[in-house]
Amino acid sequence: FFFGIPRGKMMSHEACYYGTEPLPQPPKLPLSKHTCATVVVLSMCAVTIVASAMSEPAALWARPIPASQTHTPATATSRLAPAFLQGRVGVGAEPIPLQTFAGSEFMEAARTNTDGFDAQDQIEGNPNMGSLWGVPSLLVVPMALAWLYKRWAAMRQPQGAQHFFSPDAHCTVDVSALESPAVSMATVTGERTQQYVLSMDDLVSLCKRRGFVYQASDLYGGFAGFWDYGPLGVELKNQIKAKWWKKMVQLRDDVVGIDSAIIGSPKVWEASGHLAGFSDPMVDCKESNQRFRADQVLYSAVLDAEGKQCGYVSCQQDEVSNEKALAKKAKKLVKEAGGKGPHQPLNFKELIDCPVELIDQIPSPATGNPGTLTPPRDFNLMFSTNVGPVVADSSTAFLRPETAQGIFTNFKNVMDTSRVSLPFGIAQIGKAFRNEITPRNFIFRSREFEQMEIEYFIKEDDWERCHQEWLDTMHKFLMETCGLRPELVGTEVHAQDKLAHYARACTDLTFHFPFGEQELLGVAARGCYDLTQHANASGRKLEVNDQQTKTKFIPHVIEPSLGVDRLFLAVLCSAYDEDEIGGEKRTVLRFSPEIAPVKVLVLPLVKNNEDIMGRAKDLFERLRMRWNCTMDITGAIGRRYRRGDEAGVPFCVTVDFDSLEDGTVTVRDRDSTEQKRVSEDELIAELTKAIDGY
């Protein structure tokens, strides 16, 4: 207790993977007021004992008992305890001077007495064993103070280390349009103080513990930028894809689907511009050997109060919100340069916009030392491979970096076989691969990922209306189907100077992840660039006929693009919650019933009753024909409820003794924990309405 032993185990190395590096242990929860009171009381007791022991220095040790006194072994043993603990506080005894403890008299007395202590000595004059208790009590006070300091330090940890909103926190995300060359950061404002209940490393640990996500090649220490999905994870991922496909394809008359190959002709990537231009600007730190994307490293000149430049500070994009640390660096530069404080506000820009002659003056985000960064250079993100038995330049192919080009190259095939007309869309869900320079933030940015994309072909004049319609459609999907919390979702409109040369507009729907606000999906107006490029490169006409004007034209495209893995992470972040039920704390994943990996948990009240077990198994078999269900028979019913809550199961169905008599079962709601009796005949209809919405 006094040494401040950490509560809970340190997470394993593989459970802490946060992109490419293990995460630090999060700060412990602040101590409670009851713990504070306990430590204070114990400290006061310790001080009292020490003060009593030191009141008579000459009586630090117990005096010898006269040889005339004899004691039985039992009496002698009992007298080893302090006199005040035995309830016998004597009076009238005088302490022996310290000098008499030496020499033959003391040794003789020690040989003739079994205990060496007189229980009749008074505590005030001769504390006996009380003084011996005082010696170790000297350690109690510093231990208690050290423990208190440790808890106090944990309470003073910056709130940036803890990120998740409590369920009653209401906030709105205010995103300013990006201004070039400065970068505007998203801000979060709340109606009241927000209390965070989960950090990113806790989420990674939960994903491994409950079987959502594992580190790829975990048996061999992991492989950076790649992740495996466990039993619950693959169910949640499949639910997300299935609901998206149903909403965007099957329930629409103007969208059809395809599934194109991962490896295609290199001519596809040459025509689309990926072979020559699909790259990220990269800078290297020569001192730490770390590599950064130049557009994700920010720098700012440091100016003192009079406008004198004192140097530069830099950071990675997800660190720019740590204003305290950056201000400390700026203050140090002003002091070293002899400038006058305070420094002026920092104005951050992307390193990619930095003039080459200033690169040597920009400090590395890894070391903080200037002169260690290389100038930005292009780094191609496509994975290459060889097709066929011979390894040569002619056999080189690439893993697709996006699914969109497979749609464009199949545009004419779909037009000829599906008898569709404008406006219409082609949808696809599939894997894509990018050799990211710095994969990071768990599954948010990885080298293998899955996309859900639609290329919606329209007339040029309709692009603004269709762009807004698809933006509204995707926002509705995130809110109603995926169950994301509205206060965590924002909108970011790309500035005109940040758009691709062929794009008319692009708007992102963002999500406030634990590591900051980032893009979740994008809706882009791509113009007719892609179809035009493929038509020119292939020599095939990719035009459509306008029956009204009797003209031919290449249609324009609206592209709603969404990453499955990012949405998976957003769903987990939004669903995570901690609350207290009946005085007991629980962890709960509040998934929308529509996408929950497990819909129903069947619980027989007891497992040693054949009738109850048989009834539960029959019900389980019927329910699993419609949804993914599980059955749990181990442990107390409350413990099984908690396991279901942590896995995000929206409904628990309990078969008990009453079920044998009246044919009803208890249905428990995960979020409200309310329970109601429902007949087995009505159960499927009740659950269908709650899960599927009809």
C-alpha positions as MATLAB code, in Angstrom:
seq = 'FFFGIPRGKMMSHEACYYGTEPLPQPPKLPLSKHTCATVVVLSMCAVTIVASAMSEPAALWARPIPASQTHTPATATSRLAPAFLQGRVGVGAEPIPLQTFAGSEFMEAARTNTDGFDAQDQIEGNPNMGSLWGVPSLLVVPMALAWLYKRWAAMRQPQGAQHFFSPDAHCTVDVSALESPAVSMATVTGERTQQYVLSMDDLVSLCKRRGFVYQASDLYGGFAGFWDYGPLGVELKNQIKAKWWKKMVQLRDDVVGIDSAIIGSPKVWEASGHLAGFSDPMVDCKESNQRFRADQVLYSAVLDAEGKQCGYVSCQQDEVSNEKALAKKAKKLVKEAGGKGPHQPLNFKELIDCPVELIDQIPSPATGNPGTLTPPRDFNLMFSTNVGPVVADSSTAFLRPETAQGIFTNFKNVMDTSRVSLPFGIAQIGKAFRNEITPRNFIFRSREFEQMEIEYFIKEDDWERCHQEWLDTMHKFLMETCGLRPELVGTEVHAQDKLAHYARACTDLTFHFPFGEQELLGVAARGCYDLTQHANASGRKLEVNDQQTKTKFIPHVIEPSLGVDRLFLAVLCSAYDEDEIGGEKRTVLRFSPEIAPVKVLVLPLVKNNEDIMGRAKDLFERLRMRWNCTMDITGAIGRRYRRGDEAGVPFCVTVDFDSLEDGTVTVRDRDSTEQKRVSEDELIAELTKAIDGY';
ca = [
       0.000    0.000    0.000;
       2.662    2.533    1.059;
       5.029    1.634   -1.754;
       2.328    2.559   -4.265;
       2.172   -0.819   -6.005;
       0.517   -0.232   -9.418;
      -3.042   -1.478   -9.725;
      -3.431   -3.987  -12.539;
      -0.789   -5.666  -14.669;
       1.435   -3.967  -17.189;
       0.238   -4.803  -20.681;
       2.330   -7.212  -22.689;
       4.655   -5.880  -25.360;
       2.586   -7.160  -28.217;
      -0.644   -5.789  -26.728;
       0.822   -2.279  -26.617;
       1.640   -1.933  -30.312;
       0.679    1.522  -31.473;
       1.703    1.400  -35.100;
       5.415    0.574  -34.917;
       6.285    1.269  -31.278;
       5.040   -0.044  -27.913;
       2.991    2.384  -25.879;
       3.833    3.676  -22.416;
       1.747    2.577  -19.459;
      -1.111    5.049  -18.941;
      -1.201    7.062  -15.715;
      -3.019    5.423  -12.814;
      -6.394    6.682  -11.744;
      -6.309    9.418   -9.095;
      -6.622    8.219   -5.509;
      -9.991    8.424   -3.793;
     -10.818   10.663   -0.861;
     -11.136    7.595    1.391;
      -7.599    6.507    0.517;
      -6.314   10.019    1.245;
      -7.969    9.992    4.659;
      -6.518    6.558    5.461;
      -2.983    7.629    4.607;
      -3.280   10.843    6.625;
      -4.558    9.010    9.721;
      -1.811    6.384    9.526;
       0.805    9.087    9.069;
      -0.469   10.928   12.170;
      -0.287    7.707   14.182;
       3.263    7.125   13.006;
       4.299   10.657   14.011;
       2.726   10.182   17.456;
       4.626    6.937   18.050;
       7.932    8.445   16.957;
       7.426   11.512   19.144;
       6.659    9.273   22.123;
       9.746    7.170   21.488;
      11.996   10.214   21.271;
      10.608   11.978   24.342;
      13.080   10.137   26.645;
      16.321    9.357   24.791;
      17.708    7.545   27.840;
      14.819    5.106   27.686;
      15.341    4.082   24.069;
      15.882    0.487   25.118;
      14.109   -1.469   27.844;
      15.861   -1.727   31.184;
      16.895   -5.121   32.614;
      14.641   -6.840   35.141;
      16.095   -7.479   38.630;
      17.330  -11.031   39.056;
      14.926  -11.552   41.927;
      11.992  -11.556   39.519;
      11.196  -14.814   37.841;
       8.738  -15.489   35.041;
       7.251  -18.523   33.507;
       7.850  -19.011   29.782;
       4.241  -18.111   29.048;
       4.463  -14.906   31.011;
       7.793  -14.087   29.463;
       6.418  -14.578   25.977;
       3.427  -12.376   26.647;
       5.668   -9.631   27.927;
       7.369   -9.362   24.602;
       4.390   -7.244   23.521;
       4.290   -3.522   24.299;
       2.829   -2.710   27.673;
       0.150   -0.436   26.246;
      -1.058   -3.264   23.981;
      -1.467   -5.560   27.002;
      -3.521   -2.945   28.838;
      -1.072   -2.810   31.756;
       0.421    0.648   31.985;
       2.488    0.709   35.188;
       3.371    3.700   37.358;
       6.217    4.560   39.621;
       9.050    2.873   37.751;
      12.123    4.946   37.067;
      14.082    4.579   33.849;
      17.595    3.225   34.073;
      20.321    5.566   32.807;
      21.820    4.589   29.510;
      25.259    4.053   31.080;
      24.028    1.080   33.141;
      23.283   -0.846   29.907;
      27.000   -1.528   29.506;
      29.255   -3.782   31.532;
      28.781   -6.917   33.533;
      25.640   -5.803   35.380;
      23.635   -5.593   32.178;
      24.964   -8.888   30.868;
      24.191  -10.625   34.145;
      20.683   -9.253   34.149;
      20.199  -10.406   30.566;
      21.291  -13.934   31.459;
      18.958  -14.204   34.443;
      15.799  -12.902   32.751;
      13.772  -14.597   30.106;
      12.097  -11.525   28.643;
      14.365   -8.620   29.527;
      11.368   -6.267   29.786;
       9.363   -5.000   32.695;
       5.691   -4.730   31.815;
       5.079   -2.422   34.756;
       7.301    0.306   33.390;
       5.428    3.445   32.504;
       5.113    4.344   28.870;
       6.029    7.980   29.439;
       9.303    7.253   31.113;
      10.249    3.978   29.492;
       8.305    3.026   26.360;
       9.772   -0.498   26.248;
       8.595   -2.218   23.078;
       6.748    0.934   22.044;
      10.115    2.437   21.288;
      11.036   -0.588   19.222;
       7.857   -0.017   17.236;
       8.991    3.581   16.768;
      12.150    2.597   14.892;
      10.426    1.118   11.796;
       7.722    3.741   12.107;
      10.360    6.264   11.072;
       9.963    4.818    7.563;
       6.184    5.141    7.505;
       6.043    8.901    7.072;
       8.368    9.158    4.033;
       6.696    6.106    2.477;
       3.270    7.665    2.889;
       4.450   11.019    1.559;
       6.111    9.353   -1.438;
       2.930    7.441   -2.188;
       0.851   10.611   -1.954;
       3.248   12.407   -4.289;
       2.991    9.584   -6.801;
      -0.820    9.809   -6.834;
      -0.665   13.605   -7.023;
       1.703   13.410   -9.998;
      -0.668   11.009  -11.766;
      -3.513   13.470  -11.248;
      -1.426   16.207  -12.858;
      -0.823   14.209  -16.036;
      -1.890   16.259  -19.066;
      -5.357   15.416  -20.266;
      -3.988   14.716  -23.724;
      -2.880   11.304  -22.423;
      -6.491   10.262  -21.863;
      -8.930   10.678  -24.667;
     -12.345    9.120  -24.463;
     -15.486   11.103  -23.780;
     -17.832   10.097  -21.011;
     -21.372    9.281  -22.117;
     -22.809   12.467  -20.638;
     -20.263   14.798  -22.248;
     -21.734   16.940  -25.000;
     -19.291   18.470  -27.415;
     -19.219   19.790  -30.938;
     -16.346   19.630  -33.368;
     -15.498   22.944  -34.984;
     -13.300   22.406  -38.032;
     -11.890   25.373  -39.871;
     -11.034   25.116  -43.526;
      -7.334   24.530  -44.149;
      -5.506   27.735  -44.899;
      -2.345   27.633  -46.955;
       0.435   27.719  -45.995;
      -0.554   27.604  -42.335;
      -2.377   24.521  -41.033;
      -5.591   25.098  -39.090;
      -6.254   22.515  -36.401;
      -9.644   21.175  -35.350;
     -10.873   22.283  -31.938;
     -13.260   20.578  -29.586;
     -15.530   22.609  -27.335;
     -17.817   21.206  -24.696;
     -20.841   22.398  -22.795;
     -19.248   21.054  -19.624;
     -16.005   19.477  -18.599;
     -15.331   16.272  -20.498;
     -14.135   13.225  -18.583;
     -12.080   10.739  -20.548;
     -12.300    7.078  -19.674;
      -9.987    5.294  -22.126;
      -6.595    5.837  -23.742;
      -5.396    4.397  -27.024;
      -3.221    1.727  -25.431;
      -6.205    0.588  -23.357;
      -8.162    0.180  -26.584;
      -5.356   -1.867  -28.163;
      -5.264   -4.061  -25.059;
      -9.051   -4.517  -25.133;
      -8.929   -5.485  -28.820;
      -6.436   -8.248  -28.126;
      -8.041   -9.435  -24.881;
     -11.502   -9.768  -26.407;
     -10.372  -11.055  -29.806;
     -11.032   -8.028  -32.017;
      -7.568   -7.296  -33.436;
      -4.186   -9.009  -33.102;
      -0.740   -7.871  -34.176;
       0.147   -9.639  -37.445;
       2.867  -12.298  -37.074;
       2.477  -11.936  -33.317;
       4.246  -15.265  -32.758;
       7.413  -13.736  -34.189;
       7.218  -10.364  -32.487;
       4.832   -8.638  -34.880;
       5.177   -7.021  -38.299;
       4.775   -3.250  -38.420;
       1.848   -1.927  -40.425;
      -0.105   -5.188  -40.636;
      -2.914   -6.480  -38.418;
      -5.023   -9.616  -38.037;
      -8.693   -9.641  -37.028;
      -9.835  -12.111  -34.350;
     -13.194  -13.879  -33.904;
     -15.140  -10.824  -32.731;
     -13.186   -8.487  -34.998;
     -13.934  -10.365  -38.190;
     -17.629  -10.521  -37.264;
     -17.762   -6.761  -36.664;
     -15.838   -6.068  -39.859;
     -18.136   -8.306  -41.897;
     -21.189   -6.644  -40.372;
     -19.887   -3.199  -41.388;
     -19.252   -4.347  -44.962;
     -22.556   -6.190  -45.224;
     -24.582   -3.199  -44.007;
     -22.733   -0.824  -46.319;
     -23.339   -3.131  -49.296;
     -27.005   -3.492  -48.440;
     -27.559    0.257  -47.974;
     -25.468    1.431  -50.931;
     -26.040   -1.314  -53.491;
     -28.902   -3.695  -52.779;
     -31.399   -1.060  -51.612;
     -30.630    1.310  -54.507;
     -31.723    1.004  -58.115;
     -28.859    3.103  -59.483;
     -25.805    1.241  -58.106;
     -24.337   -2.134  -59.101;
     -21.329   -3.961  -57.719;
     -18.136   -5.589  -59.004;
     -15.045   -7.276  -57.542;
     -11.883   -6.551  -59.509;
      -8.467   -8.215  -59.280;
      -5.844   -7.040  -56.807;
      -3.043   -7.342  -59.381;
      -3.646   -5.848  -62.814;
      -1.692   -4.731  -65.837;
       1.007   -2.149  -65.075;
      -0.497   -0.096  -67.916;
      -3.474    0.653  -65.658;
      -1.236    2.406  -63.125;
       0.745    4.112  -65.843;
      -2.418    5.593  -67.356;
      -3.870    6.656  -64.005;
      -0.642    8.408  -63.015;
       0.127    6.180  -60.050;
       3.335    4.822  -61.526;
       4.830    8.267  -61.958;
       3.146   10.283  -59.258;
       1.717    8.035  -56.537;
       4.245    8.995  -53.902;
       4.588   10.774  -50.626;
       7.259   13.373  -49.860;
       9.700   11.874  -47.381;
      12.390   13.274  -45.090;
      14.955   11.324  -43.090;
      16.549   12.184  -39.760;
      20.259   11.421  -40.183;
      20.815   11.265  -36.433;
      17.976    8.928  -35.374;
      17.530    7.141  -38.755;
      13.790    7.769  -38.546;
      11.712    8.582  -41.609;
       8.801   11.047  -41.753;
       6.256   12.180  -44.293;
       7.110   15.780  -45.123;
       3.446   16.778  -45.210;
       2.993   15.415  -41.668;
       5.915   17.333  -40.124;
       5.050   20.869  -39.065;
       7.443   23.701  -38.282;
       7.157   27.267  -37.050;
       9.509   30.181  -36.702;
       9.936   31.438  -33.121;
       9.722   35.233  -32.805;
      10.306   37.125  -29.590;
       8.171   40.032  -28.370;
       9.998   42.471  -30.690;
       9.697   40.245  -33.777;
      13.284   38.992  -33.684;
      13.611   35.443  -35.051;
      15.162   33.119  -32.494;
      14.975   29.774  -34.315;
      12.443   27.101  -35.256;
      10.394   24.446  -33.515;
       8.964   21.339  -35.188;
       6.629   18.491  -34.391;
       4.609   15.769  -36.064;
       1.058   16.563  -37.100;
      -0.595   14.668  -34.241;
       1.614   16.469  -31.679;
       0.689   20.031  -32.608;
      -2.092   20.090  -30.012;
       0.492   19.748  -27.225;
       0.792   23.511  -26.877;
       2.518   23.381  -23.498;
       5.492   21.370  -24.752;
       5.860   23.474  -27.882;
       5.666   26.708  -25.899;
       8.387   25.405  -23.594;
      10.675   24.765  -26.580;
       9.947   28.222  -27.984;
      10.645   29.868  -24.637;
      13.989   28.078  -24.443;
      14.969   29.293  -27.918;
      14.076   32.890  -27.057;
      16.173   32.684  -23.902;
      19.176   31.156  -25.682;
      19.014   33.797  -28.422;
      18.837   36.609  -25.877;
      15.435   37.733  -27.084;
      12.692   39.407  -25.113;
       9.790   37.292  -23.987;
       7.124   36.259  -24.270;
       7.379   34.803  -27.762;
       4.765   35.518  -30.389;
       2.115   32.884  -31.282;
       3.484   29.968  -33.286;
       2.368   29.718  -36.920;
       2.849   26.141  -38.112;
       3.388   25.158  -41.750;
       4.001   21.844  -43.445;
       7.634   20.944  -43.957;
       6.916   20.183  -47.608;
       6.380   23.937  -48.113;
       9.680   24.831  -46.453;
      12.330   26.367  -48.762;
      15.253   24.004  -49.299;
      17.747   26.519  -47.923;
      15.933   26.522  -44.552;
      15.847   22.743  -44.065;
      19.139   22.775  -42.140;
      17.632   25.180  -39.600;
      14.533   23.041  -38.880;
      14.993   20.713  -35.883;
      14.153   17.038  -36.275;
      10.939   15.920  -34.515;
      12.864   12.876  -33.291;
      15.871   14.592  -31.685;
      15.050   18.290  -31.554;
      18.399   19.104  -33.170;
      18.596   21.232  -36.346;
      20.682   20.194  -39.317;
      19.721   16.505  -39.255;
      16.784   16.446  -41.720;
      17.248   15.663  -45.399;
      15.385   17.651  -48.071;
      11.988   16.135  -49.019;
      12.075   13.538  -51.787;
       9.417   11.334  -53.346;
       8.782    7.820  -52.070;
       6.587    5.555  -54.232;
       3.907    3.876  -52.160;
       3.071    0.946  -54.441;
       4.135   -2.612  -53.591;
       5.773   -4.313  -56.569;
       5.863   -8.015  -57.371;
       6.694  -10.287  -60.308;
       4.222  -12.232  -62.395;
       5.338  -15.444  -64.077;
       8.340  -17.726  -63.688;
      10.948  -15.177  -64.833;
      12.000  -12.248  -62.651;
      12.587   -9.361  -65.018;
      11.474   -5.803  -65.648;
       8.861   -7.060  -68.077;
       7.266   -9.233  -65.352;
       6.946   -6.449  -62.778;
       3.426   -5.783  -61.507;
       1.933   -3.918  -58.591;
      -0.529   -4.595  -55.798;
      -3.341   -2.111  -56.257;
      -3.051    0.975  -54.030;
      -6.779    1.706  -54.444;
      -9.891   -0.063  -55.694;
     -11.130    2.809  -57.875;
      -9.093    1.977  -60.996;
     -10.654   -1.482  -61.197;
     -14.023    0.246  -61.455;
     -12.908    2.648  -64.191;
     -11.379   -0.109  -66.322;
     -14.647   -2.067  -66.068;
     -16.874    0.901  -66.875;
     -17.612   -0.182  -70.450;
     -18.196   -3.825  -69.428;
     -20.783   -2.783  -66.854;
     -22.476   -0.416  -69.325;
     -22.775   -3.182  -71.922;
     -23.992   -5.960  -69.587;
     -26.116   -4.247  -66.951;
     -28.192   -1.980  -69.201;
     -27.716    0.980  -66.850;
     -27.976    4.645  -67.759;
     -26.768    7.874  -66.214;
     -26.735    8.611  -63.405;
     -25.524    5.298  -61.999;
     -22.762    3.990  -59.771;
     -20.394    1.028  -59.528;
     -19.474   -0.141  -56.025;
     -16.643   -2.316  -54.792;
     -15.266   -3.593  -51.491;
     -11.701   -4.875  -51.590;
      -8.158   -4.887  -50.295;
      -5.617   -2.223  -51.169;
      -1.919   -1.957  -50.319;
       0.310    1.045  -49.716;
       3.899    0.976  -48.550;
       3.346    3.667  -45.927;
       6.470    5.442  -44.707;
       5.311    5.506  -41.096;
       2.300    3.296  -40.348;
       0.858    4.518  -37.080;
      -2.120    4.847  -34.784;
      -3.049    1.159  -34.608;
      -5.214    0.156  -37.605;
      -5.871    3.751  -38.669;
      -2.872    3.866  -41.024;
      -1.581    0.466  -42.110;
       0.048   -1.029  -45.177;
      -2.782   -3.450  -45.937;
      -6.315   -2.138  -45.667;
      -9.788   -2.542  -47.094;
     -11.830    0.052  -48.954;
     -15.514    0.538  -49.727;
     -15.807    2.781  -52.766;
     -18.446    3.932  -55.229;
     -17.782    5.655  -58.529;
     -21.032    7.461  -59.363;
     -21.176    8.552  -63.018;
     -23.127   11.718  -63.830;
     -23.485   14.562  -66.287;
     -21.124   17.434  -65.672;
     -23.866   19.907  -64.756;
     -25.133   17.713  -61.917;
     -21.902   17.413  -59.936;
     -22.698   19.906  -57.158;
     -26.110   18.422  -56.386;
     -24.847   14.815  -56.507;
     -21.823   15.670  -54.387;
     -24.032   17.022  -51.612;
     -26.486   14.109  -51.887;
     -23.728   11.542  -51.434;
     -22.275   13.525  -48.558;
     -25.646   13.416  -46.807;
     -26.052    9.708  -47.607;
     -22.680    8.773  -46.115;
     -23.285   10.897  -43.025;
     -26.628    9.159  -42.482;
     -24.929    5.768  -42.811;
     -22.373    6.679  -40.132;
     -24.988    7.986  -37.726;
     -27.926    5.609  -38.127;
     -26.370    2.335  -39.237;
     -22.928    2.439  -37.614;
     -24.128    4.280  -34.519;
     -21.291    6.808  -34.313;
     -21.785    9.528  -31.736;
     -22.652   12.796  -33.507;
     -20.392   14.925  -31.308;
     -17.337   12.989  -32.518;
     -18.030   13.468  -36.243;
     -17.065   16.635  -38.084;
     -16.752   18.004  -41.616;
     -13.685   19.323  -43.389;
     -13.868   21.033  -46.775;
     -10.622   20.857  -48.740;
      -9.271   24.227  -49.768;
      -9.023   24.801  -53.515;
      -5.217   24.898  -53.462;
      -5.157   21.498  -51.708;
      -7.263   19.683  -54.308;
      -5.884   17.361  -56.976;
      -5.487   19.087  -60.326;
      -8.474   17.228  -61.797;
     -10.851   17.522  -58.798;
     -13.748   19.961  -58.565;
     -14.297   19.568  -54.806;
     -13.620   17.220  -51.916;
     -15.233   17.085  -48.497;
     -14.150   14.784  -45.693;
     -16.209   13.499  -42.805;
     -13.802   13.429  -39.876;
     -13.807   11.570  -36.558;
     -12.283   12.593  -33.268;
     -10.031    9.594  -32.552;
      -8.011    9.356  -29.308;
      -4.963   10.601  -31.230;
      -6.788   13.587  -32.732;
      -9.316   14.446  -35.409;
      -8.618   12.635  -38.666;
     -10.301   11.844  -41.968;
     -12.795    8.994  -41.814;
     -14.259    9.128  -45.335;
     -14.150   11.419  -48.313;
     -16.616   12.440  -51.017;
     -14.765   13.813  -54.047;
     -15.875   15.264  -57.358;
     -13.182   13.757  -59.621;
     -14.356   15.193  -62.924;
     -13.784   13.007  -66.002;
     -10.028   12.650  -65.528;
      -9.802    8.896  -64.920;
     -12.043    7.756  -67.780;
     -10.317   10.193  -70.133;
      -6.874    8.880  -69.185;
      -7.875    5.240  -69.705;
      -9.615    6.036  -72.988;
      -6.502    7.749  -74.334;
      -4.112    5.037  -73.091;
      -6.194    2.066  -74.281;
      -7.570    3.512  -77.505;
     -11.082    2.428  -76.479;
     -13.995    4.841  -76.384;
     -15.524    5.256  -72.929;
     -18.304    7.634  -73.913;
     -22.033    7.498  -73.282;
     -24.889    8.644  -75.519;
     -27.215   11.378  -74.380;
     -30.607   10.369  -75.758;
     -32.014   13.868  -75.361;
     -29.280   15.875  -77.052;
     -28.036   13.026  -79.282;
     -24.470   13.731  -78.240;
     -21.649   11.650  -76.811;
     -19.561   12.610  -73.771;
     -17.353   11.142  -71.057;
     -19.270   11.241  -67.769;
     -18.025   12.932  -64.648;
     -17.606   11.068  -61.365;
     -18.557   11.534  -57.712;
     -16.515    9.223  -55.482;
     -17.618    8.369  -51.915;
     -14.655    6.452  -50.449;
     -14.533    4.867  -47.015;
     -11.879    2.751  -45.293;
     -13.256   -0.341  -43.547;
     -10.444   -0.411  -40.983;
     -10.834    3.250  -40.089;
     -14.569    2.855  -39.694;
     -13.948   -0.265  -37.587;
     -11.710    1.796  -35.282;
     -14.217    4.663  -35.145;
     -17.029    2.263  -34.221;
     -14.922    0.827  -31.380;
     -13.971    4.281  -30.100;
     -17.533    5.546  -30.231;
     -18.968    2.417  -28.599;
     -16.556    2.141  -25.669;
     -17.987    3.193  -22.335;
     -17.628    2.581  -18.623;
     -20.471    2.953  -16.161;
     -21.628    1.700  -12.784;
     -24.536   -0.680  -12.294;
     -25.642   -1.436   -8.736;
     -22.363   -0.150   -7.336;
     -20.321   -2.343   -9.691;
     -18.183   -0.853  -12.438;
     -18.517   -2.392  -15.894;
     -16.901   -1.978  -19.307;
     -19.412   -1.956  -22.138;
     -19.222   -1.630  -25.917;
     -22.412    0.091  -27.015;
     -22.457   -1.145  -30.616;
     -25.486   -0.385  -32.701;
     -27.532   -3.627  -32.705;
     -27.478   -3.497  -36.497;
     -23.679   -3.984  -36.695;
     -22.942   -5.706  -33.369;
     -20.689   -8.756  -33.978;
     -22.879  -10.929  -31.721;
     -26.576  -10.075  -31.607;
     -27.911  -12.323  -28.831;
     -26.353  -14.133  -25.866;
     -28.389  -17.114  -24.628;
     -27.943  -17.878  -20.911;
     -29.387  -20.906  -19.109;
     -29.806  -19.883  -15.478;
     -28.150  -23.090  -14.223;
     -26.236  -25.744  -16.116;
     -27.018  -28.706  -13.864;
     -30.718  -28.803  -14.791;
     -31.337  -30.860  -17.928;
     -34.707  -29.258  -18.642;
     -33.330  -25.717  -18.541;
     -30.270  -26.672  -20.592;
     -32.407  -28.429  -23.191;
     -34.789  -25.485  -23.475;
     -31.863  -23.060  -23.826;
     -30.152  -25.132  -26.538;
     -33.356  -25.369  -28.574;
     -33.836  -21.605  -28.355;
     -30.195  -21.012  -29.265;
     -30.469  -23.159  -32.398;
     -33.522  -21.229  -33.558;
     -31.948  -17.818  -32.962;
     -28.655  -18.647  -34.670;
     -30.510  -19.417  -37.907;
     -31.254  -15.675  -38.127;
     -28.346  -13.938  -36.338;
     -24.884  -14.608  -35.013;
     -25.542  -15.743  -31.434;
     -23.523  -17.343  -28.642;
     -24.374  -19.378  -25.568;
     -22.607  -18.988  -22.214;
     -23.148  -21.488  -19.387;
     -20.135  -20.825  -17.129;
     -20.192  -18.591  -14.056;
     -22.780  -16.574  -12.180;
     -25.473  -14.905  -14.262;
     -24.176  -11.411  -13.403;
     -20.665  -12.315  -14.490;
     -21.990  -13.644  -17.787;
     -23.921  -10.401  -18.322;
     -20.663   -8.455  -17.860;
     -18.821  -10.637  -20.364;
     -21.567  -10.000  -22.878;
     -21.454   -6.250  -22.211;
     -17.720   -6.105  -22.856;
     -18.181   -7.964  -26.155;
     -20.919   -5.515  -27.180;
     -23.814   -8.025  -27.244;
     -26.995   -5.898  -27.306;
     -29.398   -8.521  -25.884;
     -29.148  -11.379  -23.390;
     -31.885  -14.029  -23.230;
     -32.067  -16.005  -19.965;
     -33.878  -19.308  -19.644;
     -34.862  -19.965  -16.013;
     -37.268  -22.106  -13.977;
     -40.241  -19.902  -14.885;
     -39.488  -20.623  -18.546;
     -40.351  -24.277  -17.933;
     -43.754  -23.342  -16.526;
     -45.052  -20.436  -18.621;
     -42.820  -20.513  -21.739;
     -41.373  -17.026  -21.176;
     -37.742  -15.903  -21.068;
     -35.998  -12.848  -19.637;
     -34.650  -10.414  -22.242;
     -32.012   -8.002  -20.899;
     -31.063   -4.819  -22.744;
     -27.328   -4.077  -22.712;
     -27.523   -0.286  -22.543;
     -30.298    0.215  -20.011;
     -29.853   -3.179  -18.237;
     -33.652   -3.356  -18.102;
     -35.172   -6.827  -18.119;
     -38.581   -7.956  -19.280;
     -40.384  -11.240  -19.705;
     -41.183  -12.227  -23.282;
     -42.849  -15.385  -24.515;
     -40.738  -17.585  -26.750;
     -43.321  -17.274  -29.503;
     -42.916  -13.486  -29.573;
     -39.160  -13.441  -28.945;
     -37.965  -13.517  -32.555;
     -40.398  -10.770  -33.582;
     -39.258   -8.574  -30.658;
     -35.566   -9.090  -31.454;
     -36.063   -8.573  -35.185;
     -37.625   -5.179  -34.558;
     -34.841   -4.171  -32.169;
     -31.959   -5.461  -34.329;
     -33.080   -5.073  -37.935;
     -35.550   -2.225  -37.439;
     -38.632   -3.866  -38.943;
];
